[in-house]
């Protein structure tokens, strides 16, 4: 009996036209997994009609009459849309009827509802959002990405624990290295909160590497990079902007003349393989960490391939004791303190 | 009589082997400009011997017996190396014998010495470091880049003024647009300092666009992006790391086989033109803003082309009333307040 993923099928820019095909493809590639599609029955039912027999019990439908929009303030989404597909998907996790929930909807609402319904794990003050990025050596996990803007040193320490346990669960590395995002040695080093967090991490029993800088994210210096949500969000969005600009420039240069267009055709296989290595769709699916349940946020504009990757990541996190790892680590840290 | 640039020839990873050829090339391409090479006479004299006659009075040498190293703490560099090439170059600006100073040395020391020797402009609490980055629409100026880690809303407002005046001086745009770096609308929006800074900028008389996100830097949404030094430094270093990784991946794909190597030769002109557009050497030379004198910081690892670009940018800033523009703007803002 494999993991069961509750899927908010109505969320994201494209809704069921992306989430349902992604779910079906996920079931095909994960023969042990189950999916519960959450959303408006009259919309979802016809989309799965032809596949229902094939997957039998592995594919279920859970009706939800409302939809959280990108514009809904988190408080409104939480209080007045109790039958939203987002809320119902998280309720399924709460009730133990699903092992993880995935949504491409409104991040603020997803965080607020997850926190309200699932509560935080013992020892965790604030849940965080983590992402995985490609690096020269493999992958780097970065957190927080925007859930927490004014962080204390204790919060950063907790992010370190959550990030390390995430990598342990998903990448099967027992002692992932953790770096604290800071600025160069040349100028005044970091602010007081970051300095204090460095002390806490050094004494945490984690495999703490020390300070890292922005470039270390893509150099792959450490497995986990810890920062506050403002800084993490800026780093991620800046990277997205730069990658996009580089793509546009490369395309423009190959479209400059008939000759360069012909060249592009020749090198297409190389360019395609290059593109695959930095394809952000491979890195879709940002875990909300620190909750008593596994919830992943997909990019709102995800296509079916990207959304399926988020589902696969959710299955991986749910089947490898992510929550237990975080709880155990927090407990042993607090024992040492006491 | 053109501008005179004082050049710290001993600073940076490569010292005179980079700075002196860059200075000579700068004099060739800027027939109105003058250069004062600052550093150890016995080192510099032989390097310019063959060119001295050609440039005559435009090329001078100012002896300085000491060198600030990358490891020197700013306070030590300032107090106990009073005859360093860095210090003497800035003294030349202070004394009016040069219009700008350029150094590839230790950023912290350069900032500390500049601030001590030159002092800040009226109304400016803290000098900032700005950089220019390529964007889909041209260039984006970002500040602060690491001089200031705990900023108040007032500091961010001053960065806005300094950045706008820098673009006015260097890019000849009279009302450059200014954006405040913040995080997405989905999550809790920004922190209190950023919110307050938004209010101040809105009432500043600047051409304030509003909040921008990380991706807007490379999309070219605004001319100037304002942020605190911690965030700016992380954004810049993260971009450097990503650009480097993309370069490595692209190279690896073209080196994969004999066939792909042959393809690389075919598309070389296209790849070269692409590379030129994102070449970070074109963007070298980060102005230290808010001082009573023009000082630019070159990347420590700059090669001669990159260092020459920093010299050219310094000449541009010094010849277009940068300091006067900042002072005037600050004065008119303070008058309105009074």
Contacts between the chains, C-beta under 8 A, distances in Angstrom:
chain1	res1	chain2	res2	distance
A	70	B	186	7.3
A	106	B	186	5.8
A	107	B	184	7.4
A	107	B	186	4.1
A	107	B	187	5.5
A	108	B	186	4.9
A	108	B	187	5.0
A	108	B	188	7.0
A	111	B	187	7.1
A	134	B	245	7.3
A	135	B	245	6.9
A	136	B	245	5.3
A	136	B	248	6.0
A	146	B	183	5.2
A	146	B	184	6.5
A	146	B	186	7.7
A	146	B	187	4.3
A	147	B	187	6.1
A	147	B	188	7.8
A	149	B	183	7.1
A	149	B	187	8.0
A	149	B	188	5.9
A	149	B	190	6.4
A	149	B	191	4.6
A	150	B	191	5.2
A	150	B	192	7.5
A	181	B	234	6.3
A	183	B	146	5.2
A	183	B	149	7.1
A	183	B	229	7.2
A	183	B	230	5.8
A	183	B	233	4.1
A	183	B	234	6.7
A	183	B	237	7.7
A	184	B	107	7.4
A	184	B	146	6.5
A	184	B	233	6.7
A	184	B	237	7.6
A	186	B	70	7.2
A	186	B	106	5.8
A	186	B	107	4.2
A	186	B	108	4.9
A	186	B	146	7.8
A	187	B	107	5.4
A	187	B	108	5.0
A	187	B	111	7.1
A	187	B	146	4.4
A	187	B	147	6.1
A	187	B	149	8.0
A	187	B	229	7.3
A	187	B	233	7.5
A	188	B	108	6.8
A	188	B	147	7.8
A	188	B	149	6.0
A	190	B	149	6.4
A	190	B	230	7.1
A	191	B	149	4.6
A	191	B	150	5.2
A	191	B	230	6.1
A	192	B	150	7.6
A	194	B	230	7.9
A	213	B	233	7.8
A	213	B	234	7.6
A	213	B	237	4.7
A	214	B	233	7.1
A	214	B	234	4.5
A	214	B	235	7.0
A	214	B	236	6.8
A	214	B	237	3.0
A	214	B	238	3.5
A	214	B	239	7.5
A	214	B	240	7.2
A	214	B	241	6.1
A	215	B	237	4.6
A	215	B	238	6.7
A	215	B	240	5.1
A	215	B	241	3.2
A	215	B	244	7.1
A	216	B	241	6.8
A	217	B	238	5.8
A	217	B	241	5.8
A	217	B	242	7.9
A	218	B	238	7.3
A	218	B	241	3.7
A	218	B	242	4.9
A	218	B	244	7.0
A	218	B	245	4.2
A	219	B	241	5.6
A	219	B	244	7.5
A	219	B	245	7.3
A	227	B	234	7.4
A	229	B	183	7.2
A	229	B	187	7.2
A	230	B	183	5.8
A	230	B	190	7.0
A	230	B	191	6.1
A	230	B	194	7.9
A	230	B	231	6.7
A	231	B	230	6.7
A	231	B	231	5.7
A	231	B	234	5.4
A	233	B	183	4.0
A	233	B	184	6.7
A	233	B	187	7.5
A	233	B	213	7.8
A	233	B	214	7.1
A	234	B	181	6.2
A	234	B	183	6.7
A	234	B	213	7.6
A	234	B	214	4.5
A	234	B	227	7.4
A	234	B	231	5.4
A	234	B	234	6.8
A	234	B	235	5.4
A	235	B	214	7.0
A	235	B	234	5.5
A	235	B	235	6.4
A	235	B	238	4.5
A	236	B	214	6.8
A	237	B	183	7.7
A	237	B	184	7.6
A	237	B	213	4.7
A	237	B	214	2.9
A	237	B	215	4.6
A	238	B	214	3.5
A	238	B	215	6.7
A	238	B	217	5.8
A	238	B	218	7.4
A	238	B	235	4.5
A	238	B	238	5.8
A	238	B	239	5.8
A	239	B	214	7.5
A	239	B	238	5.9
A	239	B	239	7.1
A	239	B	242	5.1
A	240	B	214	7.2
A	240	B	215	5.1
A	241	B	214	6.0
A	241	B	215	3.2
A	241	B	216	6.8
A	241	B	217	5.8
A	241	B	218	3.8
A	241	B	219	5.7
A	242	B	217	7.9
A	242	B	218	4.9
A	242	B	239	5.1
A	242	B	242	5.5
A	242	B	243	6.6
A	243	B	242	6.6
A	243	B	246	7.3
A	244	B	215	7.1
A	244	B	218	7.0
A	244	B	219	7.6
A	245	B	134	7.3
A	245	B	135	6.9
A	245	B	136	5.3
A	245	B	218	4.2
A	245	B	219	7.3
A	245	B	278	7.9
A	246	B	243	7.3
A	246	B	246	5.9
A	246	B	278	6.4
A	248	B	136	6.0
A	249	B	274	5.8
A	249	B	277	5.2
A	249	B	278	6.4
A	250	B	274	5.5
A	253	B	270	5.0
A	253	B	271	7.9
A	253	B	273	5.3
A	253	B	274	4.5
A	253	B	277	7.7
A	254	B	270	6.0
A	256	B	270	7.6
A	256	B	273	7.8
A	260	B	270	5.3
A	263	B	266	5.9
A	263	B	267	4.8
A	263	B	270	5.9
A	264	B	267	8.0
A	264	B	270	8.0
A	266	B	263	5.9
A	266	B	266	6.1
A	266	B	267	7.3
A	267	B	263	4.8
A	267	B	264	8.0
A	267	B	266	7.4
A	267	B	267	5.3
A	270	B	253	5.0
A	270	B	254	6.0
A	270	B	256	7.6
A	270	B	260	5.3
A	270	B	263	6.0
A	271	B	253	7.9
A	273	B	253	5.3
A	273	B	256	7.8
A	274	B	249	5.8
A	274	B	250	5.5
A	274	B	253	4.5
A	277	B	249	5.2
A	277	B	253	7.7
A	278	B	245	7.9
A	278	B	246	6.4
A	278	B	249	6.4
